[in-house]
Amino acid sequence: MKSRLPFSPGCQRFTFRKVTLREISNHLATLAKKEAISISAQGIALIAREARGSFRDALSLLDQVISFAGKNIDEKVIFGFNWSC
């Protein structure tokens, strides 16, 4: 009788890498342009840094800032924002 390999559960494992600040910043800048959102490069960089390598968190933070400030976002709003994601 041959022995079988142990049963592997039916779930997959994905290992994701952290995304660079440049990748997040470029994505947010492209998104802001498509959505007609006025935000400076410095504001985008701050959101990207606060996301700590996560696209999902960066999008969530941008969404929170837009909900708070509208489509014309200045640095004063971003610097005074209460970050929570």
PDB file with SEQRES, HELIX, SHEET and CRYST1 records, atoms N, CA, C and O in Angstrom:
SEQRES   1 A   85  MET LYS SER ARG LEU PRO PHE SER PRO GLY CYS GLN ARG          
SEQRES   2 A   85  PHE THR PHE ARG LYS VAL THR LEU ARG GLU ILE SER ASN          
SEQRES   3 A   85  HIS LEU ALA THR LEU ALA LYS LYS GLU ALA ILE SER ILE          
SEQRES   4 A   85  SER ALA GLN GLY ILE ALA LEU ILE ALA ARG GLU ALA ARG          
SEQRES   5 A   85  GLY SER PHE ARG ASP ALA LEU SER LEU LEU ASP GLN VAL          
SEQRES   6 A   85  ILE SER PHE ALA GLY LYS ASN ILE ASP GLU LYS VAL ILE          
SEQRES   7 A   85  PHE GLY PHE ASN TRP SER CYS                                  
HELIX    1 AA1 LEU A   21  LYS A   34  1                                  14    
HELIX    2 AA2 ALA A   41  ALA A   51  1                                  11    
HELIX    3 AA3 PHE A   55  ALA A   69  1                                  15    
HELIX    4 AA4 GLU A   75  PHE A   79  1                                   5    
CRYST1    1.000    1.000    1.000  90.00  90.00  90.00 P 1           1          
ATOM      1  N   MET A   1       0.842  -1.162   0.000  1.00  0.00           N  
ATOM      2  CA  MET A   1       0.000   0.000   0.000  1.00  0.00           C  
ATOM      3  C   MET A   1       0.901   1.243   0.000  1.00  0.00           C  
ATOM      4  O   MET A   1       1.847   1.345   0.781  1.00  0.00           O  
ATOM      5  N   LYS A   2       0.586   2.163  -0.881  1.00  0.00           N  
ATOM      6  CA  LYS A   2       1.338   3.420  -0.956  1.00  0.00           C  
ATOM      7  C   LYS A   2       0.795   4.415   0.066  1.00  0.00           C  
ATOM      8  O   LYS A   2      -0.412   4.498   0.296  1.00  0.00           O  
ATOM      9  N   SER A   3       1.698   5.157   0.665  1.00  0.00           N  
ATOM     10  CA  SER A   3       1.230   6.181   1.599  1.00  0.00           C  
ATOM     11  C   SER A   3       0.917   7.454   0.819  1.00  0.00           C  
ATOM     12  O   SER A   3       1.599   7.792  -0.149  1.00  0.00           O  
ATOM     13  N   ARG A   4      -0.084   8.122   1.240  1.00  0.00           N  
ATOM     14  CA  ARG A   4      -0.514   9.360   0.576  1.00  0.00           C  
ATOM     15  C   ARG A   4       0.114  10.569   1.256  1.00  0.00           C  
ATOM     16  O   ARG A   4       0.494  10.537   2.427  1.00  0.00           O  
ATOM     17  N   LEU A   5       0.202  11.620   0.479  1.00  0.00           N  
ATOM     18  CA  LEU A   5       0.640  12.883   1.054  1.00  0.00           C  
ATOM     19  C   LEU A   5      -0.463  13.421   1.955  1.00  0.00           C  
ATOM     20  O   LEU A   5      -1.642  13.186   1.690  1.00  0.00           O  
ATOM     21  N   PRO A   6      -0.105  14.132   3.004  1.00  0.00           N  
ATOM     22  CA  PRO A   6      -1.150  14.693   3.877  1.00  0.00           C  
ATOM     23  C   PRO A   6      -2.080  15.611   3.092  1.00  0.00           C  
ATOM     24  O   PRO A   6      -1.669  16.282   2.146  1.00  0.00           O  
ATOM     25  N   PHE A   7      -3.312  15.623   3.499  1.00  0.00           N  
ATOM     26  CA  PHE A   7      -4.316  16.457   2.841  1.00  0.00           C  
ATOM     27  C   PHE A   7      -4.006  17.929   3.084  1.00  0.00           C  
ATOM     28  O   PHE A   7      -3.737  18.345   4.211  1.00  0.00           O  
ATOM     29  N   SER A   8      -4.048  18.700   2.019  1.00  0.00           N  
ATOM     30  CA  SER A   8      -3.841  20.144   2.112  1.00  0.00           C  
ATOM     31  C   SER A   8      -5.197  20.833   2.109  1.00  0.00           C  
ATOM     32  O   SER A   8      -6.035  20.531   1.260  1.00  0.00           O  
ATOM     33  N   PRO A   9      -5.430  21.746   3.036  1.00  0.00           N  
ATOM     34  CA  PRO A   9      -6.736  22.429   3.049  1.00  0.00           C  
ATOM     35  C   PRO A   9      -6.973  23.184   1.742  1.00  0.00           C  
ATOM     36  O   PRO A   9      -6.028  23.572   1.055  1.00  0.00           O  
ATOM     37  N   GLY A  10      -8.215  23.379   1.420  1.00  0.00           N  
ATOM     38  CA  GLY A  10      -8.583  24.014   0.155  1.00  0.00           C  
ATOM     39  C   GLY A  10      -8.469  25.517   0.180  1.00  0.00           C  
ATOM     40  O   GLY A  10      -9.386  26.203  -0.273  1.00  0.00           O  
ATOM     41  N   CYS A  11      -7.386  26.055   0.688  1.00  0.00           N  
ATOM     42  CA  CYS A  11      -7.195  27.496   0.674  1.00  0.00           C  
ATOM     43  C   CYS A  11      -5.857  27.830   0.030  1.00  0.00           C  
ATOM     44  O   CYS A  11      -4.914  27.039   0.069  1.00  0.00           O  
ATOM     45  N   GLN A  12      -5.797  28.971  -0.539  1.00  0.00           N  
ATOM     46  CA  GLN A  12      -4.568  29.414  -1.186  1.00  0.00           C  
ATOM     47  C   GLN A  12      -3.883  30.441  -0.304  1.00  0.00           C  
ATOM     48  O   GLN A  12      -4.519  31.142   0.483  1.00  0.00           O  
ATOM     49  N   ARG A  13      -2.591  30.507  -0.455  1.00  0.00           N  
ATOM     50  CA  ARG A  13      -1.820  31.499   0.294  1.00  0.00           C  
ATOM     51  C   ARG A  13      -1.139  32.431  -0.698  1.00  0.00           C  
ATOM     52  O   ARG A  13      -0.450  31.983  -1.614  1.00  0.00           O  
ATOM     53  N   PHE A  14      -1.337  33.725  -0.508  1.00  0.00           N  
ATOM     54  CA  PHE A  14      -0.706  34.734  -1.349  1.00  0.00           C  
ATOM     55  C   PHE A  14       0.233  35.565  -0.489  1.00  0.00           C  
ATOM     56  O   PHE A  14      -0.126  36.002   0.605  1.00  0.00           O  
ATOM     57  N   THR A  15       1.412  35.772  -0.987  1.00  0.00           N  
ATOM     58  CA  THR A  15       2.363  36.624  -0.288  1.00  0.00           C  
ATOM     59  C   THR A  15       2.528  37.895  -1.106  1.00  0.00           C  
ATOM     60  O   THR A  15       3.068  37.867  -2.211  1.00  0.00           O  
ATOM     61  N   PHE A  16       2.064  38.996  -0.563  1.00  0.00           N  
ATOM     62  CA  PHE A  16       2.126  40.272  -1.262  1.00  0.00           C  
ATOM     63  C   PHE A  16       3.312  41.078  -0.744  1.00  0.00           C  
ATOM     64  O   PHE A  16       3.658  41.017   0.436  1.00  0.00           O  
ATOM     65  N   ARG A  17       3.915  41.817  -1.633  1.00  0.00           N  
ATOM     66  CA  ARG A  17       4.996  42.691  -1.230  1.00  0.00           C  
ATOM     67  C   ARG A  17       4.424  44.080  -0.970  1.00  0.00           C  
ATOM     68  O   ARG A  17       3.368  44.439  -1.491  1.00  0.00           O  
ATOM     69  N   LYS A  18       5.130  44.844  -0.168  1.00  0.00           N  
ATOM     70  CA  LYS A  18       4.726  46.238   0.044  1.00  0.00           C  
ATOM     71  C   LYS A  18       5.013  47.015  -1.231  1.00  0.00           C  
ATOM     72  O   LYS A  18       6.019  46.785  -1.901  1.00  0.00           O  
ATOM     73  N   VAL A  19       4.133  47.920  -1.549  1.00  0.00           N  
ATOM     74  CA  VAL A  19       4.259  48.734  -2.754  1.00  0.00           C  
ATOM     75  C   VAL A  19       5.119  49.952  -2.429  1.00  0.00           C  
ATOM     76  O   VAL A  19       5.054  50.473  -1.316  1.00  0.00           O  
ATOM     77  N   THR A  20       5.916  50.407  -3.379  1.00  0.00           N  
ATOM     78  CA  THR A  20       6.796  51.546  -3.125  1.00  0.00           C  
ATOM     79  C   THR A  20       5.990  52.848  -3.069  1.00  0.00           C  
ATOM     80  O   THR A  20       4.876  52.935  -3.586  1.00  0.00           O  
ATOM     81  N   LEU A  21       6.580  53.840  -2.433  1.00  0.00           N  
ATOM     82  CA  LEU A  21       5.939  55.158  -2.364  1.00  0.00           C  
ATOM     83  C   LEU A  21       5.702  55.715  -3.763  1.00  0.00           C  
ATOM     84  O   LEU A  21       4.664  56.322  -4.029  1.00  0.00           O  
ATOM     85  N   ARG A  22       6.660  55.509  -4.648  1.00  0.00           N  
ATOM     86  CA  ARG A  22       6.530  56.012  -6.018  1.00  0.00           C  
ATOM     87  C   ARG A  22       5.345  55.365  -6.733  1.00  0.00           C  
ATOM     88  O   ARG A  22       4.587  56.053  -7.416  1.00  0.00           O  
ATOM     89  N   GLU A  23       5.178  54.050  -6.582  1.00  0.00           N  
ATOM     90  CA  GLU A  23       4.058  53.360  -7.225  1.00  0.00           C  
ATOM     91  C   GLU A  23       2.722  53.869  -6.697  1.00  0.00           C  
ATOM     92  O   GLU A  23       1.797  54.125  -7.467  1.00  0.00           O  
ATOM     93  N   ILE A  24       2.632  54.013  -5.382  1.00  0.00           N  
ATOM     94  CA  ILE A  24       1.386  54.513  -4.786  1.00  0.00           C  
ATOM     95  C   ILE A  24       1.123  55.946  -5.229  1.00  0.00           C  
ATOM     96  O   ILE A  24       0.001  56.286  -5.606  1.00  0.00           O  
ATOM     97  N   SER A  25       2.157  56.790  -5.184  1.00  0.00           N  
ATOM     98  CA  SER A  25       1.995  58.195  -5.584  1.00  0.00           C  
ATOM     99  C   SER A  25       1.551  58.309  -7.036  1.00  0.00           C  
ATOM    100  O   SER A  25       0.647  59.084  -7.348  1.00  0.00           O  
ATOM    101  N   ASN A  26       2.176  57.548  -7.920  1.00  0.00           N  
ATOM    102  CA  ASN A  26       1.792  57.585  -9.335  1.00  0.00           C  
ATOM    103  C   ASN A  26       0.349  57.143  -9.526  1.00  0.00           C  
ATOM    104  O   ASN A  26      -0.390  57.744 -10.307  1.00  0.00           O  
ATOM    105  N   HIS A  27      -0.053  56.097  -8.817  1.00  0.00           N  
ATOM    106  CA  HIS A  27      -1.424  55.609  -8.942  1.00  0.00           C  
ATOM    107  C   HIS A  27      -2.427  56.640  -8.423  1.00  0.00           C  
ATOM    108  O   HIS A  27      -3.456  56.882  -9.053  1.00  0.00           O  
ATOM    109  N   LEU A  28      -2.125  57.243  -7.275  1.00  0.00           N  
ATOM    110  CA  LEU A  28      -3.031  58.254  -6.719  1.00  0.00           C  
ATOM    111  C   LEU A  28      -3.116  59.484  -7.625  1.00  0.00           C  
ATOM    112  O   LEU A  28      -4.191  60.059  -7.795  1.00  0.00           O  
ATOM    113  N   ALA A  29      -1.982  59.886  -8.206  1.00  0.00           N  
ATOM    114  CA  ALA A  29      -1.981  61.049  -9.108  1.00  0.00           C  
ATOM    115  C   ALA A  29      -2.833  60.763 -10.340  1.00  0.00           C  
ATOM    116  O   ALA A  29      -3.597  61.622 -10.783  1.00  0.00           O  
ATOM    117  N   THR A  30      -2.704  59.559 -10.893  1.00  0.00           N  
ATOM    118  CA  THR A  30      -3.504  59.178 -12.057  1.00  0.00           C  
ATOM    119  C   THR A  30      -4.987  59.155 -11.706  1.00  0.00           C  
ATOM    120  O   THR A  30      -5.820  59.649 -12.466  1.00  0.00           O  
ATOM    121  N   LEU A  31      -5.309  58.586 -10.562  1.00  0.00           N  
ATOM    122  CA  LEU A  31      -6.698  58.521 -10.115  1.00  0.00           C  
ATOM    123  C   LEU A  31      -7.268  59.919  -9.886  1.00  0.00           C  
ATOM    124  O   LEU A  31      -8.395  60.206 -10.290  1.00  0.00           O  
ATOM    125  N   ALA A  32      -6.497  60.781  -9.243  1.00  0.00           N  
ATOM    126  CA  ALA A  32      -6.961  62.145  -8.979  1.00  0.00           C  
ATOM    127  C   ALA A  32      -7.224  62.890 -10.283  1.00  0.00           C  
ATOM    128  O   ALA A  32      -8.197  63.636 -10.393  1.00  0.00           O  
ATOM    129  N   LYS A  33      -6.363  62.688 -11.257  1.00  0.00           N  
ATOM    130  CA  LYS A  33      -6.547  63.352 -12.550  1.00  0.00           C  
ATOM    131  C   LYS A  33      -7.816  62.860 -13.235  1.00  0.00           C  
ATOM    132  O   LYS A  33      -8.585  63.658 -13.771  1.00  0.00           O  
ATOM    133  N   LYS A  34      -8.037  61.545 -13.217  1.00  0.00           N  
ATOM    134  CA  LYS A  34      -9.237  60.968 -13.849  1.00  0.00           C  
ATOM    135  C   LYS A  34     -10.519  61.435 -13.167  1.00  0.00           C  
ATOM    136  O   LYS A  34     -11.546  61.620 -13.819  1.00  0.00           O  
ATOM    137  N   GLU A  35     -10.452  61.623 -11.859  1.00  0.00           N  
ATOM    138  CA  GLU A  35     -11.642  62.014 -11.091  1.00  0.00           C  
ATOM    139  C   GLU A  35     -11.766  63.524 -10.920  1.00  0.00           C  
ATOM    140  O   GLU A  35     -12.649  63.991 -10.200  1.00  0.00           O  
ATOM    141  N   ALA A  36     -10.897  64.292 -11.570  1.00  0.00           N  
ATOM    142  CA  ALA A  36     -10.896  65.757 -11.505  1.00  0.00           C  
ATOM    143  C   ALA A  36     -10.749  66.262 -10.070  1.00  0.00           C  
ATOM    144  O   ALA A  36     -11.452  67.178  -9.644  1.00  0.00           O  
ATOM    145  N   ILE A  37      -9.830  65.652  -9.343  1.00  0.00           N  
ATOM    146  CA  ILE A  37      -9.548  66.048  -7.969  1.00  0.00           C  
ATOM    147  C   ILE A  37      -8.275  66.883  -7.967  1.00  0.00           C  
ATOM    148  O   ILE A  37      -7.246  66.462  -8.497  1.00  0.00           O  
ATOM    149  N   SER A  38      -8.349  68.054  -7.377  1.00  0.00           N  
ATOM    150  CA  SER A  38      -7.205  68.944  -7.303  1.00  0.00           C  
ATOM    151  C   SER A  38      -6.434  68.660  -6.022  1.00  0.00           C  
ATOM    152  O   SER A  38      -6.906  68.948  -4.922  1.00  0.00           O  
ATOM    153  N   ILE A  39      -5.235  68.086  -6.179  1.00  0.00           N  
ATOM    154  CA  ILE A  39      -4.390  67.776  -5.031  1.00  0.00           C  
ATOM    155  C   ILE A  39      -2.936  67.903  -5.466  1.00  0.00           C  
ATOM    156  O   ILE A  39      -2.575  67.490  -6.568  1.00  0.00           O  
ATOM    157  N   SER A  40      -2.111  68.468  -4.610  1.00  0.00           N  
ATOM    158  CA  SER A  40      -0.708  68.698  -4.963  1.00  0.00           C  
ATOM    159  C   SER A  40       0.097  67.401  -4.861  1.00  0.00           C  
ATOM    160  O   SER A  40      -0.344  66.420  -4.263  1.00  0.00           O  
ATOM    161  N   ALA A  41       1.281  67.428  -5.457  1.00  0.00           N  
ATOM    162  CA  ALA A  41       2.192  66.284  -5.370  1.00  0.00           C  
ATOM    163  C   ALA A  41       2.593  66.039  -3.917  1.00  0.00           C  
ATOM    164  O   ALA A  41       2.766  64.894  -3.499  1.00  0.00           O  
ATOM    165  N   GLN A  42       2.741  67.120  -3.151  1.00  0.00           N  
ATOM    166  CA  GLN A  42       3.087  66.986  -1.739  1.00  0.00           C  
ATOM    167  C   GLN A  42       1.950  66.293  -0.972  1.00  0.00           C  
ATOM    168  O   GLN A  42       2.207  65.458  -0.105  1.00  0.00           O  
ATOM    169  N   GLY A  43       0.719  66.633  -1.285  1.00  0.00           N  
ATOM    170  CA  GLY A  43      -0.431  65.992  -0.643  1.00  0.00           C  
ATOM    171  C   GLY A  43      -0.520  64.514  -0.989  1.00  0.00           C  
ATOM    172  O   GLY A  43      -0.808  63.683  -0.127  1.00  0.00           O  
ATOM    173  N   ILE A  44      -0.275  64.192  -2.242  1.00  0.00           N  
ATOM    174  CA  ILE A  44      -0.277  62.789  -2.662  1.00  0.00           C  
ATOM    175  C   ILE A  44       0.829  62.022  -1.956  1.00  0.00           C  
ATOM    176  O   ILE A  44       0.619  60.895  -1.509  1.00  0.00           O  
ATOM    177  N   ALA A  45       2.012  62.632  -1.853  1.00  0.00           N  
ATOM    178  CA  ALA A  45       3.143  61.973  -1.190  1.00  0.00           C  
ATOM    179  C   ALA A  45       2.835  61.696   0.282  1.00  0.00           C  
ATOM    180  O   ALA A  45       3.212  60.649   0.808  1.00  0.00           O  
ATOM    181  N   LEU A  46       2.159  62.620   0.940  1.00  0.00           N  
ATOM    182  CA  LEU A  46       1.813  62.430   2.342  1.00  0.00           C  
ATOM    183  C   LEU A  46       0.845  61.255   2.507  1.00  0.00           C  
ATOM    184  O   LEU A  46       1.009  60.433   3.409  1.00  0.00           O  
ATOM    185  N   ILE A  47      -0.151  61.182   1.644  1.00  0.00           N  
ATOM    186  CA  ILE A  47      -1.101  60.065   1.693  1.00  0.00           C  
ATOM    187  C   ILE A  47      -0.374  58.749   1.409  1.00  0.00           C  
ATOM    188  O   ILE A  47      -0.603  57.753   2.095  1.00  0.00           O  
ATOM    189  N   ALA A  48       0.491  58.742   0.411  1.00  0.00           N  
ATOM    190  CA  ALA A  48       1.243  57.530   0.062  1.00  0.00           C  
ATOM    191  C   ALA A  48       2.106  57.073   1.226  1.00  0.00           C  
ATOM    192  O   ALA A  48       2.175  55.879   1.518  1.00  0.00           O  
ATOM    193  N   ARG A  49       2.761  58.008   1.888  1.00  0.00           N  
ATOM    194  CA  ARG A  49       3.618  57.664   3.024  1.00  0.00           C  
ATOM    195  C   ARG A  49       2.789  57.102   4.172  1.00  0.00           C  
ATOM    196  O   ARG A  49       3.185  56.135   4.822  1.00  0.00           O  
ATOM    197  N   GLU A  50       1.647  57.710   4.412  1.00  0.00           N  
ATOM    198  CA  GLU A  50       0.789  57.268   5.513  1.00  0.00           C  
ATOM    199  C   GLU A  50       0.201  55.880   5.245  1.00  0.00           C  
ATOM    200  O   GLU A  50      -0.147  55.169   6.188  1.00  0.00           O  
ATOM    201  N   ALA A  51       0.086  55.488   3.979  1.00  0.00           N  
ATOM    202  CA  ALA A  51      -0.474  54.177   3.617  1.00  0.00           C  
ATOM    203  C   ALA A  51       0.489  53.036   3.918  1.00  0.00           C  
ATOM    204  O   ALA A  51       0.068  51.881   3.985  1.00  0.00           O  
ATOM    205  N   ARG A  52       1.762  53.334   4.100  1.00  0.00           N  
ATOM    206  CA  ARG A  52       2.776  52.346   4.494  1.00  0.00           C  
ATOM    207  C   ARG A  52       2.828  51.132   3.574  1.00  0.00           C  
ATOM    208  O   ARG A  52       2.863  49.992   4.038  1.00  0.00           O  
ATOM    209  N   GLY A  53       2.832  51.384   2.259  1.00  0.00           N  
ATOM    210  CA  GLY A  53       3.019  50.302   1.304  1.00  0.00           C  
ATOM    211  C   GLY A  53       1.778  49.544   0.897  1.00  0.00           C  
ATOM    212  O   GLY A  53       1.884  48.473   0.299  1.00  0.00           O  
ATOM    213  N   SER A  54       0.598  50.067   1.203  1.00  0.00           N  
ATOM    214  CA  SER A  54      -0.653  49.378   0.894  1.00  0.00           C  
ATOM    215  C   SER A  54      -1.519  50.232  -0.039  1.00  0.00           C  
ATOM    216  O   SER A  54      -1.921  51.342   0.312  1.00  0.00           O  
ATOM    217  N   PHE A  55      -1.799  49.694  -1.240  1.00  0.00           N  
ATOM    218  CA  PHE A  55      -2.684  50.404  -2.166  1.00  0.00           C  
ATOM    219  C   PHE A  55      -4.068  50.595  -1.544  1.00  0.00           C  
ATOM    220  O   PHE A  55      -4.660  51.669  -1.641  1.00  0.00           O  
ATOM    221  N   ARG A  56      -4.568  49.554  -0.913  1.00  0.00           N  
ATOM    222  CA  ARG A  56      -5.909  49.629  -0.333  1.00  0.00           C  
ATOM    223  C   ARG A  56      -5.995  50.746   0.704  1.00  0.00           C  
ATOM    224  O   ARG A  56      -6.958  51.513   0.719  1.00  0.00           O  
ATOM    225  N   ASP A  57      -4.984  50.832   1.570  1.00  0.00           N  
ATOM    226  CA  ASP A  57      -4.987  51.889   2.581  1.00  0.00           C  
ATOM    227  C   ASP A  57      -4.844  53.269   1.949  1.00  0.00           C  
ATOM    228  O   ASP A  57      -5.459  54.231   2.411  1.00  0.00           O  
ATOM    229  N   ALA A  58      -4.034  53.371   0.891  1.00  0.00           N  
ATOM    230  CA  ALA A  58      -3.865  54.658   0.210  1.00  0.00           C  
ATOM    231  C   ALA A  58      -5.188  55.120  -0.392  1.00  0.00           C  
ATOM    232  O   ALA A  58      -5.552  56.290  -0.279  1.00  0.00           O  
ATOM    233  N   LEU A  59      -5.902  54.206  -1.028  1.00  0.00           N  
ATOM    234  CA  LEU A  59      -7.197  54.567  -1.617  1.00  0.00           C  
ATOM    235  C   LEU A  59      -8.208  54.937  -0.536  1.00  0.00           C  
ATOM    236  O   LEU A  59      -8.998  55.865  -0.707  1.00  0.00           O  
ATOM    237  N   SER A  60      -8.178  54.212   0.569  1.00  0.00           N  
ATOM    238  CA  SER A  60      -9.078  54.511   1.677  1.00  0.00           C  
ATOM    239  C   SER A  60      -8.791  55.895   2.269  1.00  0.00           C  
ATOM    240  O   SER A  60      -9.710  56.661   2.558  1.00  0.00           O  
ATOM    241  N   LEU A  61      -7.512  56.199   2.442  1.00  0.00           N  
ATOM    242  CA  LEU A  61      -7.135  57.512   2.978  1.00  0.00           C  
ATOM    243  C   LEU A  61      -7.521  58.636   2.025  1.00  0.00           C  
ATOM    244  O   LEU A  61      -8.037  59.668   2.454  1.00  0.00           O  
ATOM    245  N   LEU A  62      -7.272  58.438   0.728  1.00  0.00           N  
ATOM    246  CA  LEU A  62      -7.665  59.451  -0.251  1.00  0.00           C  
ATOM    247  C   LEU A  62      -9.177  59.651  -0.215  1.00  0.00           C  
ATOM    248  O   LEU A  62      -9.651  60.785  -0.281  1.00  0.00           O  
ATOM    249  N   ASP A  63      -9.927  58.578  -0.112  1.00  0.00           N  
ATOM    250  CA  ASP A  63     -11.381  58.661  -0.039  1.00  0.00           C  
ATOM    251  C   ASP A  63     -11.825  59.439   1.204  1.00  0.00           C  
ATOM    252  O   ASP A  63     -12.761  60.236   1.137  1.00  0.00           O  
ATOM    253  N   GLN A  64     -11.159  59.208   2.328  1.00  0.00           N  
ATOM    254  CA  GLN A  64     -11.491  59.936   3.559  1.00  0.00           C  
ATOM    255  C   GLN A  64     -11.216  61.427   3.406  1.00  0.00           C  
ATOM    256  O   GLN A  64     -12.014  62.259   3.836  1.00  0.00           O  
ATOM    257  N   VAL A  65     -10.083  61.761   2.790  1.00  0.00           N  
ATOM    258  CA  VAL A  65      -9.732  63.173   2.592  1.00  0.00           C  
ATOM    259  C   VAL A  65     -10.741  63.839   1.658  1.00  0.00           C  
ATOM    260  O   VAL A  65     -11.166  64.968   1.905  1.00  0.00           O  
ATOM    261  N   ILE A  66     -11.123  63.144   0.591  1.00  0.00           N  
ATOM    262  CA  ILE A  66     -12.111  63.693  -0.353  1.00  0.00           C  
ATOM    263  C   ILE A  66     -13.448  63.897   0.350  1.00  0.00           C  
ATOM    264  O   ILE A  66     -14.109  64.915   0.139  1.00  0.00           O  
ATOM    265  N   SER A  67     -13.852  62.941   1.183  1.00  0.00           N  
ATOM    266  CA  SER A  67     -15.121  63.071   1.913  1.00  0.00           C  
ATOM    267  C   SER A  67     -15.096  64.277   2.840  1.00  0.00           C  
ATOM    268  O   SER A  67     -16.111  64.945   3.038  1.00  0.00           O  
ATOM    269  N   PHE A  68     -13.936  64.544   3.401  1.00  0.00           N  
ATOM    270  CA  PHE A  68     -13.799  65.651   4.341  1.00  0.00           C  
ATOM    271  C   PHE A  68     -13.642  66.992   3.634  1.00  0.00           C  
ATOM    272  O   PHE A  68     -14.249  67.983   4.041  1.00  0.00           O  
ATOM    273  N   ALA A  69     -12.825  67.029   2.569  1.00  0.00           N  
ATOM    274  CA  ALA A  69     -12.437  68.306   1.963  1.00  0.00           C  
ATOM    275  C   ALA A  69     -13.053  68.569   0.596  1.00  0.00           C  
ATOM    276  O   ALA A  69     -12.967  69.694   0.103  1.00  0.00           O  
ATOM    277  N   GLY A  70     -13.660  67.590  -0.025  1.00  0.00           N  
ATOM    278  CA  GLY A  70     -14.176  67.775  -1.374  1.00  0.00           C  
ATOM    279  C   GLY A  70     -13.091  67.532  -2.404  1.00  0.00           C  
ATOM    280  O   GLY A  70     -12.073  66.907  -2.109  1.00  0.00           O  
ATOM    281  N   LYS A  71     -13.308  68.026  -3.609  1.00  0.00           N  
ATOM    282  CA  LYS A  71     -12.379  67.747  -4.710  1.00  0.00           C  
ATOM    283  C   LYS A  71     -11.246  68.752  -4.832  1.00  0.00           C  
ATOM    284  O   LYS A  71     -10.376  68.585  -5.687  1.00  0.00           O  
ATOM    285  N   ASN A  72     -11.227  69.785  -4.011  1.00  0.00           N  
ATOM    286  CA  ASN A  72     -10.111  70.740  -3.990  1.00  0.00           C  
ATOM    287  C   ASN A  72      -9.392  70.586  -2.656  1.00  0.00           C  
ATOM    288  O   ASN A  72      -9.790  71.171  -1.648  1.00  0.00           O  
ATOM    289  N   ILE A  73      -8.341  69.799  -2.666  1.00  0.00           N  
ATOM    290  CA  ILE A  73      -7.639  69.431  -1.445  1.00  0.00           C  
ATOM    291  C   ILE A  73      -6.338  70.211  -1.354  1.00  0.00           C  
ATOM    292  O   ILE A  73      -5.528  70.183  -2.281  1.00  0.00           O  
ATOM    293  N   ASP A  74      -6.134  70.908  -0.238  1.00  0.00           N  
ATOM    294  CA  ASP A  74      -4.864  71.600  -0.040  1.00  0.00           C  
ATOM    295  C   ASP A  74      -4.103  70.950   1.123  1.00  0.00           C  
ATOM    296  O   ASP A  74      -4.649  70.136   1.867  1.00  0.00           O  
ATOM    297  N   GLU A  75      -2.842  71.328   1.255  1.00  0.00           N  
ATOM    298  CA  GLU A  75      -1.980  70.704   2.249  1.00  0.00           C  
ATOM    299  C   GLU A  75      -2.468  70.941   3.676  1.00  0.00           C  
ATOM    300  O   GLU A  75      -2.281  70.085   4.541  1.00  0.00           O  
ATOM    301  N   LYS A  76      -3.086  72.085   3.932  1.00  0.00           N  
ATOM    302  CA  LYS A  76      -3.558  72.380   5.283  1.00  0.00           C  
ATOM    303  C   LYS A  76      -4.549  71.321   5.745  1.00  0.00           C  
ATOM    304  O   LYS A  76      -4.530  70.898   6.901  1.00  0.00           O  
ATOM    305  N   VAL A  77      -5.405  70.903   4.840  1.00  0.00           N  
ATOM    306  CA  VAL A  77      -6.391  69.869   5.178  1.00  0.00           C  
ATOM    307  C   VAL A  77      -5.688  68.548   5.452  1.00  0.00           C  
ATOM    308  O   VAL A  77      -6.009  67.850   6.414  1.00  0.00           O  
ATOM    309  N   ILE A  78      -4.727  68.211   4.600  1.00  0.00           N  
ATOM    310  CA  ILE A  78      -4.041  66.922   4.745  1.00  0.00           C  
ATOM    311  C   ILE A  78      -3.182  66.900   6.000  1.00  0.00           C  
ATOM    312  O   ILE A  78      -3.189  65.910   6.732  1.00  0.00           O  
ATOM    313  N   PHE A  79      -2.439  67.980   6.264  1.00  0.00           N  
ATOM    314  CA  PHE A  79      -1.586  68.009   7.443  1.00  0.00           C  
ATOM    315  C   PHE A  79      -2.402  67.977   8.732  1.00  0.00           C  
ATOM    316  O   PHE A  79      -1.931  67.456   9.743  1.00  0.00           O  
ATOM    317  N   GLY A  80      -3.600  68.516   8.714  1.00  0.00           N  
ATOM    318  CA  GLY A  80      -4.441  68.521   9.903  1.00  0.00           C  
ATOM    319  C   GLY A  80      -5.386  67.346   9.981  1.00  0.00           C  
ATOM    320  O   GLY A  80      -6.206  67.277  10.897  1.00  0.00           O  
ATOM    321  N   PHE A  81      -5.296  66.425   9.050  1.00  0.00           N  
ATOM    322  CA  PHE A  81      -6.232  65.312   8.979  1.00  0.00           C  
ATOM    323  C   PHE A  81      -5.922  64.270  10.042  1.00  0.00           C  
ATOM    324  O   PHE A  81      -4.758  63.991  10.326  1.00  0.00           O  
ATOM    325  N   ASN A  82      -6.970  63.694  10.629  1.00  0.00           N  
ATOM    326  CA  ASN A  82      -6.825  62.621  11.608  1.00  0.00           C  
ATOM    327  C   ASN A  82      -6.786  61.293  10.849  1.00  0.00           C  
ATOM    328  O   ASN A  82      -7.823  60.790  10.417  1.00  0.00           O  
ATOM    329  N   TRP A  83      -5.590  60.730  10.690  1.00  0.00           N  
ATOM    330  CA  TRP A  83      -5.415  59.522   9.894  1.00  0.00           C  
ATOM    331  C   TRP A  83      -5.928  58.309  10.655  1.00  0.00           C  
ATOM    332  O   TRP A  83      -5.538  58.059  11.795  1.00  0.00           O  
ATOM    333  N   SER A  84      -6.804  57.566  10.005  1.00  0.00           N  
ATOM    334  CA  SER A  84      -7.269  56.300  10.594  1.00  0.00           C  
ATOM    335  C   SER A  84      -7.664  55.361   9.467  1.00  0.00           C  
ATOM    336  O   SER A  84      -8.657  55.576   8.772  1.00  0.00           O  
ATOM    337  N   CYS A  85      -6.872  54.325   9.302  1.00  0.00           N  
ATOM    338  CA  CYS A  85      -7.253  53.331   8.301  1.00  0.00           C  
ATOM    339  C   CYS A  85      -6.933  51.955   8.810  1.00  0.00           C  
ATOM    340  O   CYS A  85      -7.177  50.968   8.116  1.00  0.00           O  
TER     341      CYS A  85                                                      
END                                                                             
